Amino acid sequence: MKEKFYSRKISSKESEKGFIFILKNQLNYFPDLNDHFILTNGELSKTVSIKSYPCTCRGPDKPHEHYYIPWNGLSSGEKIEITKTDVSHNYFLTVYK
């Protein structure tokens, strides 16, 4: 069953560095890596894409990628929810304080 939304609690790292972490098992909810889509929060709409960076947080023998959407202005502890329209590449960000 396809997910109806993506949600998470913003970490201090996400808040400080200006991004929304995307769990690997939830990547299929979004367009392909580096494909652009519109993310809207209230009156603010931005063209964004899923980005990645290499990581060895599990040790040098277990390299992997972390995935994220660049997005500034979120605070640690806030819960976010990203929903999408059925047809287009339009996604909506809701922030819960």
KOLGU-4560 file (N, C-alpha, C; in nm, 3 decimals, padded with zeros to 5 digits):
<recs>
<n_xx: 00.084 n_yy: -00.119 n_zz: 00.000 ca_xx: 00.000 ca_yy: 00.000 ca_zz: 00.000 c_xx: 00.088 c_yy: 00.124 c_zz: 00.000 mol: A seq: 1 type: MET>
<n_xx: 00.058 n_yy: 00.219 n_zz: -00.087 ca_xx: 00.136 ca_yy: 00.343 ca_zz: -00.094 c_xx: 00.108 c_yy: 00.431 c_zz: 00.027 mol: A seq: 2 type: LYS>
<n_xx: 00.212 n_yy: 00.496 n_zz: 00.073 ca_xx: 00.198 ca_yy: 00.588 ca_zz: 00.185 c_xx: 00.116 c_yy: 00.710 c_zz: 00.143 mol: A seq: 3 type: GLU>
<n_xx: 00.036 n_yy: 00.765 n_zz: 00.236 ca_xx: -00.045 ca_yy: 00.883 ca_zz: 00.208 c_xx: 00.030 c_yy: 01.012 c_zz: 00.240 mol: A seq: 4 type: LYS>
<n_xx: 00.135 n_yy: 01.000 n_zz: 00.321 ca_xx: 00.216 ca_yy: 01.117 ca_zz: 00.356 c_xx: 00.349 c_yy: 01.070 c_zz: 00.414 mol: A seq: 5 type: PHE>
<n_xx: 00.443 n_yy: 01.164 n_zz: 00.423 ca_xx: 00.572 ca_yy: 01.139 ca_zz: 00.486 c_xx: 00.578 c_yy: 01.230 c_zz: 00.608 mol: A seq: 6 type: TYR>
<n_xx: 00.614 n_yy: 01.176 n_zz: 00.723 ca_xx: 00.624 ca_yy: 01.261 ca_zz: 00.842 c_xx: 00.745 c_yy: 01.223 c_zz: 00.925 mol: A seq: 7 type: SER>
<n_xx: 00.791 n_yy: 01.320 n_zz: 01.001 ca_xx: 00.901 ca_yy: 01.296 ca_zz: 01.093 c_xx: 00.913 c_yy: 01.414 c_zz: 01.189 mol: A seq: 8 type: ARG>
<n_xx: 00.988 n_yy: 01.391 n_zz: 01.295 ca_xx: 01.020 ca_yy: 01.495 ca_zz: 01.391 c_xx: 01.157 c_yy: 01.551 c_zz: 01.353 mol: A seq: 9 type: LYS>
<n_xx: 01.168 n_yy: 01.681 n_zz: 01.340 ca_xx: 01.292 ca_yy: 01.746 ca_zz: 01.297 c_xx: 01.398 c_yy: 01.737 c_zz: 01.407 mol: A seq: 10 type: ILE>
<n_xx: 01.515 n_yy: 01.690 n_zz: 01.368 ca_xx: 01.627 ca_yy: 01.677 ca_zz: 01.462 c_xx: 01.703 c_yy: 01.810 c_zz: 01.471 mol: A seq: 11 type: SER>
<n_xx: 01.791 n_yy: 01.820 n_zz: 01.569 ca_xx: 01.872 ca_yy: 01.942 ca_zz: 01.582 c_xx: 01.965 c_yy: 01.959 c_zz: 01.461 mol: A seq: 12 type: SER>
<n_xx: 02.016 n_yy: 01.848 n_zz: 01.407 ca_xx: 02.102 ca_yy: 01.855 ca_zz: 01.289 c_xx: 02.025 c_yy: 01.908 c_zz: 01.167 mol: A seq: 13 type: LYS>
<n_xx: 01.902 n_yy: 01.859 n_zz: 01.149 ca_xx: 01.820 ca_yy: 01.908 ca_zz: 01.038 c_xx: 01.792 c_yy: 02.057 c_zz: 01.053 mol: A seq: 14 type: GLU>
<n_xx: 01.760 n_yy: 02.099 n_zz: 01.174 ca_xx: 01.731 ca_yy: 02.240 ca_zz: 01.201 c_xx: 01.854 c_yy: 02.328 c_zz: 01.175 mol: A seq: 15 type: SER>
<n_xx: 01.967 n_yy: 02.286 n_zz: 01.227 ca_xx: 02.091 ca_yy: 02.364 ca_zz: 01.213 c_xx: 02.140 c_yy: 02.372 c_zz: 01.069 mol: A seq: 16 type: GLU>
<n_xx: 02.130 n_yy: 02.261 n_zz: 00.995 ca_xx: 02.186 ca_yy: 02.256 ca_zz: 00.860 c_xx: 02.084 c_yy: 02.286 c_zz: 00.751 mol: A seq: 17 type: LYS>
<n_xx: 01.956 n_yy: 02.299 n_zz: 00.786 ca_xx: 01.855 ca_yy: 02.339 ca_zz: 00.689 c_xx: 01.814 c_yy: 02.231 c_zz: 00.591 mol: A seq: 18 type: GLY>
<n_xx: 01.768 n_yy: 02.118 n_zz: 00.645 ca_xx: 01.720 ca_yy: 02.013 ca_zz: 00.557 c_xx: 01.617 c_yy: 01.926 c_zz: 00.626 mol: A seq: 19 type: PHE>
<n_xx: 01.544 n_yy: 01.847 n_zz: 00.546 ca_xx: 01.450 ca_yy: 01.746 ca_zz: 00.595 c_xx: 01.506 c_yy: 01.611 c_zz: 00.555 mol: A seq: 20 type: ILE>
<n_xx: 01.539 n_yy: 01.529 n_zz: 00.652 ca_xx: 01.595 ca_yy: 01.397 ca_zz: 00.627 c_xx: 01.485 c_yy: 01.307 c_zz: 00.569 mol: A seq: 21 type: PHE>
<n_xx: 01.518 n_yy: 01.230 n_zz: 00.466 ca_xx: 01.424 ca_yy: 01.136 ca_zz: 00.405 c_xx: 01.475 c_yy: 00.994 c_zz: 00.430 mol: A seq: 22 type: ILE>
<n_xx: 01.394 n_yy: 00.914 n_zz: 00.495 ca_xx: 01.433 ca_yy: 00.776 ca_zz: 00.521 c_xx: 01.440 c_yy: 00.697 c_zz: 00.391 mol: A seq: 23 type: LEU>
<n_xx: 01.540 n_yy: 00.613 n_zz: 00.379 ca_xx: 01.562 ca_yy: 00.537 ca_zz: 00.256 c_xx: 01.438 c_yy: 00.456 c_zz: 00.216 mol: A seq: 24 type: LYS>
<n_xx: 01.372 n_yy: 00.397 n_zz: 00.314 ca_xx: 01.254 ca_yy: 00.315 ca_zz: 00.282 c_xx: 01.132 c_yy: 00.398 c_zz: 00.243 mol: A seq: 25 type: ASN>
<n_xx: 01.144 n_yy: 00.531 n_zz: 00.249 ca_xx: 01.035 ca_yy: 00.620 ca_zz: 00.210 c_xx: 01.065 c_yy: 00.697 c_zz: 00.082 mol: A seq: 26 type: GLN>
<n_xx: 01.178 n_yy: 00.668 n_zz: 00.019 ca_xx: 01.216 ca_yy: 00.739 ca_zz: -00.104 c_xx: 01.114 c_yy: 00.724 c_zz: -00.216 mol: A seq: 27 type: LEU>
<n_xx: 01.046 n_yy: 00.610 n_zz: -00.222 ca_xx: 00.951 ca_yy: 00.588 ca_zz: -00.331 c_xx: 00.829 c_yy: 00.679 c_zz: -00.324 mol: A seq: 28 type: ASN>
<n_xx: 00.809 n_yy: 00.749 n_zz: -00.213 ca_xx: 00.700 ca_yy: 00.845 ca_zz: -00.201 c_xx: 00.728 c_yy: 00.971 c_zz: -00.283 mol: A seq: 29 type: TYR>
<n_xx: 00.855 n_yy: 00.997 n_zz: -00.310 ca_xx: 00.899 ca_yy: 01.119 ca_zz: -00.376 c_xx: 00.945 c_yy: 01.091 c_zz: -00.519 mol: A seq: 30 type: PHE>
<n_xx: 00.960 n_yy: 01.198 n_zz: -00.599 ca_xx: 01.020 ca_yy: 01.179 ca_zz: -00.732 c_xx: 01.162 c_yy: 01.123 c_zz: -00.718 mol: A seq: 31 type: PRO>
<n_xx: 01.216 n_yy: 01.076 n_zz: -00.827 ca_xx: 01.351 ca_yy: 01.019 ca_zz: -00.827 c_xx: 01.455 c_yy: 01.120 c_zz: -00.778 mol: A seq: 32 type: ASP>
<n_xx: 01.564 n_yy: 01.068 n_zz: -00.730 ca_xx: 01.676 ca_yy: 01.149 ca_zz: -00.683 c_xx: 01.711 c_yy: 01.255 c_zz: -00.786 mol: A seq: 33 type: LEU>
<n_xx: 01.723 n_yy: 01.379 n_zz: -00.743 ca_xx: 01.759 ca_yy: 01.496 ca_zz: -00.825 c_xx: 01.651 c_yy: 01.541 c_zz: -00.923 mol: A seq: 34 type: ASN>
<n_xx: 01.534 n_yy: 01.475 n_zz: -00.929 ca_xx: 01.421 ca_yy: 01.526 ca_zz: -01.009 c_xx: 01.353 c_yy: 01.637 c_zz: -00.930 mol: A seq: 35 type: ASP>
<n_xx: 01.325 n_yy: 01.747 n_zz: -00.997 ca_xx: 01.266 ca_yy: 01.862 ca_zz: -00.929 c_xx: 01.116 c_yy: 01.845 c_zz: -00.906 mol: A seq: 36 type: HIS>
<n_xx: 01.070 n_yy: 01.900 n_zz: -00.795 ca_xx: 00.927 ca_yy: 01.906 ca_zz: -00.764 c_xx: 00.902 c_yy: 02.030 c_zz: -00.680 mol: A seq: 37 type: PHE>
<n_xx: 00.775 n_yy: 02.068 n_zz: -00.670 ca_xx: 00.736 ca_yy: 02.187 ca_zz: -00.594 c_xx: 00.696 c_yy: 02.144 c_zz: -00.453 mol: A seq: 38 type: ILE>
<n_xx: 00.755 n_yy: 02.210 n_zz: -00.353 ca_xx: 00.717 ca_yy: 02.188 ca_zz: -00.213 c_xx: 00.663 c_yy: 02.320 c_zz: -00.161 mol: A seq: 39 type: LEU>
<n_xx: 00.541 n_yy: 02.316 n_zz: -00.109 ca_xx: 00.472 ca_yy: 02.437 ca_zz: -00.064 c_xx: 00.441 c_yy: 02.429 c_zz: 00.083 mol: A seq: 40 type: THR>
<n_xx: 00.473 n_yy: 02.538 n_zz: 00.155 ca_xx: 00.438 ca_yy: 02.553 ca_zz: 00.295 c_xx: 00.369 c_yy: 02.688 c_zz: 00.309 mol: A seq: 41 type: ASN>
<n_xx: 00.238 n_yy: 02.685 n_zz: 00.324 ca_xx: 00.164 ca_yy: 02.811 ca_zz: 00.330 c_xx: 00.177 c_yy: 02.887 c_zz: 00.200 mol: A seq: 42 type: GLY>
<n_xx: 00.226 n_yy: 03.010 n_zz: 00.207 ca_xx: 00.244 ca_yy: 03.092 ca_zz: 00.087 c_xx: 00.382 c_yy: 03.075 c_zz: 00.023 mol: A seq: 43 type: GLU>
<n_xx: 00.468 n_yy: 02.998 n_zz: 00.085 ca_xx: 00.603 ca_yy: 02.976 ca_zz: 00.033 c_xx: 00.609 c_yy: 02.848 c_zz: -00.049 mol: A seq: 44 type: LEU>
<n_xx: 00.644 n_yy: 02.861 n_zz: -00.177 ca_xx: 00.663 ca_yy: 02.745 ca_zz: -00.264 c_xx: 00.806 c_yy: 02.747 c_zz: -00.316 mol: A seq: 45 type: SER>
<n_xx: 00.871 n_yy: 02.632 n_zz: -00.314 ca_xx: 01.008 ca_yy: 02.621 ca_zz: -00.363 c_xx: 01.019 c_yy: 02.501 c_zz: -00.456 mol: A seq: 46 type: LYS>
<n_xx: 01.104 n_yy: 02.515 n_zz: -00.557 ca_xx: 01.140 ca_yy: 02.401 ca_zz: -00.640 c_xx: 01.256 c_yy: 02.332 c_zz: -00.569 mol: A seq: 47 type: THR>
<n_xx: 01.237 n_yy: 02.206 n_zz: -00.535 ca_xx: 01.336 ca_yy: 02.130 ca_zz: -00.458 c_xx: 01.359 c_yy: 01.995 c_zz: -00.525 mol: A seq: 48 type: VAL>
<n_xx: 01.452 n_yy: 01.920 n_zz: -00.473 ca_xx: 01.474 ca_yy: 01.783 ca_zz: -00.517 c_xx: 01.534 c_yy: 01.704 c_zz: -00.402 mol: A seq: 49 type: SER>
<n_xx: 01.524 n_yy: 01.572 n_zz: -00.410 ca_xx: 01.588 ca_yy: 01.485 ca_zz: -00.312 c_xx: 01.736 c_yy: 01.482 c_zz: -00.344 mol: A seq: 50 type: ILE>
<n_xx: 01.817 n_yy: 01.513 n_zz: -00.246 ca_xx: 01.962 ca_yy: 01.511 ca_zz: -00.258 c_xx: 02.016 c_yy: 01.397 c_zz: -00.172 mol: A seq: 51 type: LYS>
<n_xx: 02.144 n_yy: 01.366 n_zz: -00.192 ca_xx: 02.207 ca_yy: 01.263 ca_zz: -00.109 c_xx: 02.350 c_yy: 01.301 c_zz: -00.078 mol: A seq: 52 type: SER>
<n_xx: 02.404 n_yy: 01.240 n_zz: 00.026 ca_xx: 02.546 ca_yy: 01.254 ca_zz: 00.057 c_xx: 02.597 c_yy: 01.123 c_zz: 00.113 mol: A seq: 53 type: TYR>
<n_xx: 02.724 n_yy: 01.091 n_zz: 00.085 ca_xx: 02.781 ca_yy: 00.965 ca_zz: 00.136 c_xx: 02.805 c_yy: 00.975 c_zz: 00.287 mol: A seq: 54 type: PRO>
<n_xx: 02.791 n_yy: 00.862 n_zz: 00.353 ca_xx: 02.808 ca_yy: 00.860 ca_zz: 00.498 c_xx: 02.871 c_yy: 00.728 c_zz: 00.542 mol: A seq: 55 type: CYS>
<n_xx: 02.947 n_yy: 00.737 n_zz: 00.651 ca_xx: 03.004 ca_yy: 00.617 ca_zz: 00.713 c_xx: 02.969 c_yy: 00.613 c_zz: 00.862 mol: A seq: 56 type: THR>
<n_xx: 02.849 n_yy: 00.662 n_zz: 00.897 ca_xx: 02.810 ca_yy: 00.667 ca_zz: 01.038 c_xx: 02.795 c_yy: 00.528 c_zz: 01.099 mol: A seq: 57 type: CYS>
<n_xx: 02.785 n_yy: 00.425 n_zz: 01.017 ca_xx: 02.778 ca_yy: 00.287 ca_zz: 01.066 c_xx: 02.915 c_yy: 00.220 c_zz: 01.064 mol: A seq: 58 type: ARG>
<n_xx: 03.016 n_yy: 00.298 n_zz: 01.033 ca_xx: 03.151 ca_yy: 00.246 ca_zz: 01.026 c_xx: 03.203 c_yy: 00.249 c_zz: 00.883 mol: A seq: 59 type: GLY>
<n_xx: 03.336 n_yy: 00.253 n_zz: 00.867 ca_xx: 03.396 ca_yy: 00.264 ca_zz: 00.735 c_xx: 03.370 c_yy: 00.143 c_zz: 00.645 mol: A seq: 60 type: PRO>
<n_xx: 03.337 n_yy: 00.030 n_zz: 00.705 ca_xx: 03.309 ca_yy: -00.090 ca_zz: 00.626 c_xx: 03.162 c_yy: -00.097 c_zz: 00.581 mol: A seq: 61 type: ASP>
<n_xx: 03.081 n_yy: 00.004 n_zz: 00.619 ca_xx: 02.939 ca_yy: 00.007 ca_zz: 00.580 c_xx: 02.901 c_yy: 00.143 c_zz: 00.522 mol: A seq: 62 type: LYS>
<n_xx: 02.968 n_yy: 00.182 n_zz: 00.413 ca_xx: 02.932 ca_yy: 00.311 ca_zz: 00.354 c_xx: 02.790 c_yy: 00.306 c_zz: 00.294 mol: A seq: 63 type: PRO>
<n_xx: 02.723 n_yy: 00.420 n_zz: 00.299 ca_xx: 02.586 ca_yy: 00.429 ca_zz: 00.248 c_xx: 02.554 c_yy: 00.574 c_zz: 00.217 mol: A seq: 64 type: HIS>
<n_xx: 02.433 n_yy: 00.600 n_zz: 00.175 ca_xx: 02.389 ca_yy: 00.736 ca_zz: 00.143 c_xx: 02.282 c_yy: 00.780 c_zz: 00.243 mol: A seq: 65 type: GLU>
<n_xx: 02.278 n_yy: 00.910 n_zz: 00.268 ca_xx: 02.168 ca_yy: 00.972 ca_zz: 00.342 c_xx: 02.095 c_yy: 01.061 c_zz: 00.243 mol: A seq: 66 type: HIS>
<n_xx: 01.962 n_yy: 01.071 n_zz: 00.256 ca_xx: 01.879 ca_yy: 01.146 ca_zz: 00.162 c_xx: 01.808 c_yy: 01.259 c_zz: 00.234 mol: A seq: 67 type: TYR>
<n_xx: 01.790 n_yy: 01.371 n_zz: 00.163 ca_xx: 01.731 ca_yy: 01.488 ca_zz: 00.227 c_xx: 01.672 c_yy: 01.584 c_zz: 00.124 mol: A seq: 68 type: TYR>
<n_xx: 01.587 n_yy: 01.673 n_zz: 00.173 ca_xx: 01.536 ca_yy: 01.786 ca_zz: 00.096 c_xx: 01.590 c_yy: 01.911 c_zz: 00.163 mol: A seq: 69 type: ILE>
<n_xx: 01.660 n_yy: 01.999 n_zz: 00.089 ca_xx: 01.703 ca_yy: 02.125 ca_zz: 00.149 c_xx: 01.580 c_yy: 02.210 c_zz: 00.187 mol: A seq: 70 type: PRO>
<n_xx: 01.575 n_yy: 02.254 n_zz: 00.313 ca_xx: 01.463 ca_yy: 02.338 ca_zz: 00.356 c_xx: 01.502 c_yy: 02.408 c_zz: 00.486 mol: A seq: 71 type: TRP>
<n_xx: 01.515 n_yy: 02.539 n_zz: 00.480 ca_xx: 01.555 ca_yy: 02.619 ca_zz: 00.597 c_xx: 01.434 c_yy: 02.659 c_zz: 00.680 mol: A seq: 72 type: ASN>
<n_xx: 01.462 n_yy: 02.697 n_zz: 00.804 ca_xx: 01.360 ca_yy: 02.757 ca_zz: 00.890 c_xx: 01.283 c_yy: 02.661 c_zz: 00.979 mol: A seq: 73 type: GLY>
<n_xx: 01.321 n_yy: 02.535 n_zz: 00.982 ca_xx: 01.254 ca_yy: 02.439 ca_zz: 01.071 c_xx: 01.327 c_yy: 02.434 c_zz: 01.205 mol: A seq: 74 type: LEU>
<n_xx: 01.253 n_yy: 02.410 n_zz: 01.311 ca_xx: 01.312 ca_yy: 02.403 ca_zz: 01.445 c_xx: 01.314 c_yy: 02.260 c_zz: 01.496 mol: A seq: 75 type: SER>
<n_xx: 01.416 n_yy: 02.231 n_zz: 01.572 ca_xx: 01.429 ca_yy: 02.100 ca_zz: 01.633 c_xx: 01.305 c_yy: 02.069 c_zz: 01.716 mol: A seq: 76 type: SER>
<n_xx: 01.252 n_yy: 01.948 n_zz: 01.700 ca_xx: 01.135 ca_yy: 01.907 ca_zz: 01.775 c_xx: 01.003 c_yy: 01.927 c_zz: 01.702 mol: A seq: 77 type: GLY>
<n_xx: 01.004 n_yy: 02.009 n_zz: 01.597 ca_xx: 00.881 ca_yy: 02.026 ca_zz: 01.519 c_xx: 00.851 c_yy: 01.898 c_zz: 01.442 mol: A seq: 78 type: GLU>
<n_xx: 00.724 n_yy: 01.869 n_zz: 01.427 ca_xx: 00.684 ca_yy: 01.755 ca_zz: 01.345 c_xx: 00.641 c_yy: 01.809 c_zz: 01.210 mol: A seq: 79 type: LYS>
<n_xx: 00.689 n_yy: 01.744 n_zz: 01.103 ca_xx: 00.650 ca_yy: 01.786 ca_zz: 00.969 c_xx: 00.574 c_yy: 01.673 c_zz: 00.903 mol: A seq: 80 type: ILE>
<n_xx: 00.489 n_yy: 01.713 n_zz: 00.810 ca_xx: 00.415 ca_yy: 01.616 ca_zz: 00.731 c_xx: 00.418 c_yy: 01.665 c_zz: 00.587 mol: A seq: 81 type: GLU>
<n_xx: 00.457 n_yy: 01.579 n_zz: 00.495 ca_xx: 00.460 ca_yy: 01.612 ca_zz: 00.353 c_xx: 00.356 c_yy: 01.525 c_zz: 00.284 mol: A seq: 82 type: ILE>
<n_xx: 00.263 n_yy: 01.591 n_zz: 00.216 ca_xx: 00.160 ca_yy: 01.521 ca_zz: 00.140 c_xx: 00.176 c_yy: 01.560 c_zz: -00.006 mol: A seq: 83 type: THR>
<n_xx: 00.119 n_yy: 01.480 n_zz: -00.096 ca_xx: 00.131 ca_yy: 01.510 ca_zz: -00.238 c_xx: -00.004 c_yy: 01.500 c_zz: -00.307 mol: A seq: 84 type: LYS>
<n_xx: -00.013 n_yy: 01.572 n_zz: -00.419 ca_xx: -00.132 ca_yy: 01.560 ca_zz: -00.502 c_xx: -00.120 c_yy: 01.429 c_zz: -00.580 mol: A seq: 85 type: THR>
<n_xx: -00.229 n_yy: 01.381 n_zz: -00.629 ca_xx: -00.230 ca_yy: 01.251 ca_zz: -00.697 c_xx: -00.151 c_yy: 01.248 c_zz: -00.827 mol: A seq: 86 type: ASP>
<n_xx: -00.156 n_yy: 01.355 n_zz: -00.904 ca_xx: -00.104 ca_yy: 01.348 ca_zz: -01.039 c_xx: 00.026 c_yy: 01.426 c_zz: -01.060 mol: A seq: 87 type: VAL>
<n_xx: 00.032 n_yy: 01.545 n_zz: -01.008 ca_xx: 00.146 ca_yy: 01.632 ca_zz: -01.037 c_xx: 00.260 c_yy: 01.610 c_zz: -00.938 mol: A seq: 88 type: SER>
<n_xx: 00.367 n_yy: 01.682 n_zz: -00.963 ca_xx: 00.481 ca_yy: 01.679 ca_zz: -00.870 c_xx: 00.468 c_yy: 01.792 c_zz: -00.768 mol: A seq: 89 type: HIS>
<n_xx: 00.349 n_yy: 01.814 n_zz: -00.717 ca_xx: 00.325 ca_yy: 01.915 ca_zz: -00.614 c_xx: 00.311 c_yy: 01.847 c_zz: -00.479 mol: A seq: 90 type: ASN>
<n_xx: 00.391 n_yy: 01.892 n_zz: -00.384 ca_xx: 00.390 ca_yy: 01.838 ca_zz: -00.249 c_xx: 00.365 c_yy: 01.952 c_zz: -00.151 mol: A seq: 91 type: TYR>
<n_xx: 00.303 n_yy: 01.920 n_zz: -00.039 ca_xx: 00.267 ca_yy: 02.022 ca_zz: 00.059 c_xx: 00.329 c_yy: 01.987 c_zz: 00.194 mol: A seq: 92 type: PHE>
<n_xx: 00.395 n_yy: 02.086 n_zz: 00.252 ca_xx: 00.462 ca_yy: 02.072 ca_zz: 00.382 c_xx: 00.378 c_yy: 02.137 c_zz: 00.490 mol: A seq: 93 type: LEU>
<n_xx: 00.345 n_yy: 02.061 n_zz: 00.592 ca_xx: 00.276 ca_yy: 02.115 ca_zz: 00.709 c_xx: 00.369 c_yy: 02.098 c_zz: 00.827 mol: A seq: 94 type: THR>
<n_xx: 00.384 n_yy: 02.205 n_zz: 00.906 ca_xx: 00.472 ca_yy: 02.203 ca_zz: 01.022 c_xx: 00.385 c_yy: 02.215 c_zz: 01.146 mol: A seq: 95 type: VAL>
<n_xx: 00.405 n_yy: 02.122 n_zz: 01.240 ca_xx: 00.334 ca_yy: 02.124 ca_zz: 01.367 c_xx: 00.432 c_yy: 02.163 c_zz: 01.476 mol: A seq: 96 type: TYR>
<n_xx: 00.403 n_yy: 02.270 n_zz: 01.547 ca_xx: 00.493 ca_yy: 02.320 ca_zz: 01.652 c_xx: 00.486 c_yy: 02.235 c_zz: 01.776 mol: A seq: 97 type: LYS>
</recs>
